[in-house]
Amino acid sequence: MRSRWWRAGGTAWLGLMLLAIGLLPALRRAVESGMATHMLLQYPALLLAGALLIGPVPRRWQRHLQAWNELGIAGLLASALAMAVLMVPRVLDLALVDPRVENIKLLALVLSGAAIRLSWHRAGTVVQAFYLGNVLPMLVVVGMLYQESTTRVCNAYRLDEQQTVGIGLVWLSAAIAATWLFALRPGLAPGASEPQ
């Protein structure tokens, strides 16, 4: 029990450090100055920070949270909706010029990461597949739109940056899908013995 608490506390410190570094004004401005680093670096980093920070929350509190999160559906749905809104080009533009939108974006990403961690194992394979079957195609569609658009969809970023992000989103969704499918087959993990 104590070792579990220390491990969870260690991941929380890592999440807190990741969040603190990401919130440094100079670093945040540098990351958000490029569309690729904004969407493909800052977004995943904040999701990861939220997932790490929720680790040491006492089990009693987690049970209260899970009372409304049957099969992880509510948490995964909330995270999917948040990410769908945060990928809208207008939101990206506003986050750069309106501190209120920026703060809501940061909070939504951290909370989404926490919700995914609280919900993922509770969801089971079927709900996980449903979640990924909706979120990953959304990433692919947005990525394809970014690649094929001949005009800038974000006023703050160049057309070539937009196309780079489009390619990155497609590859990211493919990597997530491959990782999840691989995790379903632990017997095929490196070093595992092949079935006879």
N, C-alpha and C positions, 0 to 999 in steps of 0.2 A: 504494500500500500504506500509506504513512504517512498520507495524507489519510483513508483508510478507518479506520485506527486512531484518529485524532483524532476523527472523527465518532462512532465507537463509544464512545470515552472520554467524549465530551460527553454522549451519551445516558445513559451509566452515571452520570455526575455528576448529571444531572437525576433519574434514578431514585433515586439515593442521597438527594438532597435531598427528594424526594417521600416516601420512606420515613421519613427523619428527622423531617420535619414531622408525618407521620401518627402517629409513635410518641411525640410529645410528650405527656406524661400529661394535661395540661390540655386540649389540643386533642382527644386521643383520647376523653376522657370526654365532651366537648361533642358530638363527632360521634356517639358511641354512645348519647347520651341520647335521640336520636330514631330511630325504626325506619327512616324513609326515608333519613336521612343514614347510618345504620349500613350498610344493605344497598345503597343506590343510589349512595352516595358513597365510603364507606370500602372496600367490596369492590372496585369497579372501580379505585380509586386504587392499592390494593395489588397487584392483578393487573398494572396498568401499570408499577408500580415494579419488579416482578419481571422483566417483559419488557425493560425498559430496562437493568436491571442485568446481564443475561446477555450483552448486546451485545459488550463487549470481551474476553470470555473467549477465550483463544487458540484458534485453529482446531484445534490438536492435541488440546486438552482436549475441544473440541466433538465431534471425531471419536470420541473414547472414549465420550462420552455417547451419541452416535448409534448406537454399536454395538448397543445394546439397543433402539433406537428406530426400527426398520425402518418406512418409510413414515410416520413420525410417530405410529404407532398407540399405542405405550406412553405417550408424553407426553400425548397428547390424552385417552386413557382415564384416566390418573391425574388430570388436571385436572378431567375431568367428574365422577369419583367424589368428589373433594375438594369441588367446588362443591355437589354433591347433598347431601353430609353437612352442609356449612356453612349450607345453607338450611333445615335442620330447626329448627323453632321452639325446641325444647329446647336446641339448641346456642347459639342467640342468647342465650337467658336465662342459660345457664351461663357464656358468655363475659363477661358483665357482673359476675359474682360470683366466678368461680374463675380466678385468674391463670394456672393451668396450661392451662385450655381457651382462654383469651384468647391465650396465647403460641402454642399449637398452631394456632389459627385464623389468626393473623398469618403464621406461617411457611408454612402450607398455601397461603394466598393468594399470597404472594410466589413460592413454588416453582411454583404453578400457572401464574402469569404467565410465568415463565421457560420452563416446559415447553411452553406454547402457542407461544411465539416460536421455540423450537428445533424444533418439530414442524410448524408451519403450512405452510411452503413445501415441506417434505419430503413432506408428506401428499399434495399434489395435489388436484385438484378432487373426485374421487370420495370420498376419505377425509374431506376437509373437509365435503362435503355430508352424509356419514354422521354426523359429529360434530355439526354444527349441527342435523341432523335429529333428534338425540336430546336435545341440550342445550336448544335453544330451545323445543320443546314442553314440556320439564320446567319451564322458566321460566314459560311460559304457564299450565300447570296450577297451579303454586304461586300465581301471580298471581290466577287465578280463585278458588282456594280462599280466599286472603286477602280478596278482595273480597266473596265470598258468605257467608263464615262470620259467624254472628250472635254468636259468642263470641270472646273474645280467644284467639289461639293462642300468643301470647307474653305471659307474666305481666308483663314489664317495660314493655310498650307499650300505648297506648290502642287502642281499636277503630278510631277514625278514622285513626290512623297506619297501622294494618294495612291498611285499605282503600286508602289512598294508595299504599303499597308495592305492593299488588296491581295497581293501575292502572299504576304505574311499571314493574313487571316485564313486563307485557304489551307496553307501548310500547317498552321496551328490546329485547325479543326481536324485535319487528317492525323496529326500526331496525337491529339487527345483520344480520338477514336481508336487508333492502333494501341495506345497504352491501355485503354480500358479493356479492349478485347484480349490483349495479352494477359492482363491481370485476372481475367476469367479462367485462364488455363495455367494455373501455377505449376502443373506437371511439365510444362514445356519451358519453364524458366531455365536460364543457363545453369548448368551444374546438376540439374535434376536428371534422374535416371529415365531413360526412354521406356515407355511401356513395352512389355514383352508381347 
